[in-house]
Amino acid sequence: FQLVESGGGLVQSGGSLRLSCATSEFNLRNYPVGWFRQAPGKEREGVSCIDRGIGPATYVDSVRGRFAISRDNAKNAVILQMNSLKPEDTGVYYCAQLDSCGSEKLIDEAKGRDYWGQGTQVTVSP
């Protein structure tokens, strides 16, 4: 199943971006969905995931309190609202359909998933 990421861009430190993960191929609300990112020269890491329906949600420590994951069922999308952005948030952000949501799932998927979409670039300037 193909998910399409959008909403990235260039923003100053402290700014906000709203990423969207959408598909027209299936009903996204029936599946857990995760957001992942890969910074230049670094391994991909899990950022957040949301379980089926309205949650619950999981966040990696570095973004907790600044990022919020949610569903936009009208658009069949999962949204990642990113506030108080820092230069270390820079990277390509990817979303993925999961079979469960949790901290270990984010770690496992970031390391073991073979296929990723094109992602969306987020650049935070100092």
N, C-alpha and C positions, 0 to 999 in steps of 0.2 A: 504494500500500500504506500502511495506516495503522499508525503506531507510537504507543504510548501511554506518556507519561512519568509517573513518580510518584516519591515519596520526598522531595520538597522540604519545607522548613519553616523555622522560625526557630531559629537556634543562636547561641551566643556565640562570639566570636573564639577560635580554638584548638580548637573543637569539630569534630565529624564528622557527615556525612550520607551516606546511601547511596541513590543514584538508580537507578531501574530504567527500562529501555526495553523494552517487550514488545509482542508482536503475536500474534494468533491466526490470521493470514491466510496466513502462509508461514513456511518454516523460516529463521529469522534467522541461523543459523550459516553459511548459504551465501553471506552477503553481508557486505561491510564495513559497519560502522556507526560513525557519528560523533556526538559530543556537541558542542553549541554553546551559547552563552549570550549574552544581551543585557542589559546593565545599563541602568538608566534614563538616557536622554539620550545613549546611546552606540550605536555600530553593533554588530551581531551579530558575534561572533568564534567561531572554531573552538577547542575546548578539547582534544579528544582523539578518536582514532579507533582502531578495531581491525580488522585485516584478516580475511579469511575464516578460518573455523576458529578456531585459538587465537591468531592474531596474525600479524605483529608489531603493536605498538601505537605510536602517535605522540602526543606531548603538546606543547602550546604551552609556551613557556619559563616562563610565570608559574605554571603548576601542576605542572610536572615535579618529582617527588619528594614531592608532597603528594597527588596524585590517582592512582588506579589504575583502569584500565578492564579489564573481564573479561567472560566469557560465563557465563551460567547456562543451560546447554542444557536442563536438566530443566524450566525455566520458559520456555524460548524467549525469553530476555531478554539484554540487555547491561547490565551494571552499571557505574556510575561511583561508586567509593568515594572520598569527599572527606574528607581529614584536614587538620588544622592550618588550618582555614578562616580566612580573613581578610575584613574588611569589603568589600574590593574584589572578592571572589568573589560578592557579591550580584548577583542578576539572575534572569531567567527562563531556565531550561535546557531545551533542545530536543534531541531525537535525530533522526537521519535515516539512512535506508538510502543507502549510497553505491555507486559502481561501482569505487572504489579507495580506498586509505588512504594519507595522507602529509601533510606540512606544506602543500604547495601545494594539495592537495585541500581541506583544511580552510579555507584562505583563499578559494579559488574558490567553494566551496559557501556559505560564510557570506555572500558578496557576491551570488552569482548565483541561489541557489535561490529559487524562487517560492513554494513551498508549505511551510508549517511547521505542526506540530501545535499543541496548546494549551500545551504546555510545563508545567514545574513550577517554582514560585517558590522560590528560595533566598534567605534573608535572614540575613546575618551581622552581629550587633550588636557594637560595639566592646567 
